[in-house]
Amino acid sequence: VNKTKMKKLIKLIEEKILREKMTLKKSIKYILELKLEIKGFKNSGEK
């Protein structure tokens, strides 16, 4: 995953959180789940 793609992804996530005005707990859970997804994506992409 290149850096510009990551920056775009992060911006989208931030906008999504702001737009939905999630509670802090929900947004933290969402970010943690997303980090796991990104980790899994990176690992599968490195094969």
N, C-alpha and C positions, 0 to 999 in steps of 0.2 A: 504494500500500500504506500503510494507516494505521499509526500507531505502536503501537497495542495489538495489531494483527495481527502486526507484526514482533516485538514482545516475546513473544507466545505462541509464535511460530515459533522464536525463539531458545531459549526455555525447552525446547521439544520437542527441539530439536537437542542441547542440553546434556544432557538426560535420556537421549537415545538414545546419546550418546557414553559417558556414565557407565555406562549399563546394559550396553552391549556391551564396556566396558572396552577400547576401541580403543588401539592403540599411538599414541604421539604423532604419528608420521609419518602414519599412516592418518587420524587425526582432523584434522590440518592439511590434508591433501589433500582430505578430505571437506568441510571448511569453505570452502576455496578454490573447490571445484567449486560449492558451494551459493551462494557470493557471486556467482559468474558467472551462476548460474541466476536469482538475485534481480535482478541487473543487467539481464539479458535480459527478465525479467518486468516490471521497472519501465519499460524502454524500450518494450516492446510495449504497456504500459498507457497510455503518454502520447500515443499517436497520436490 
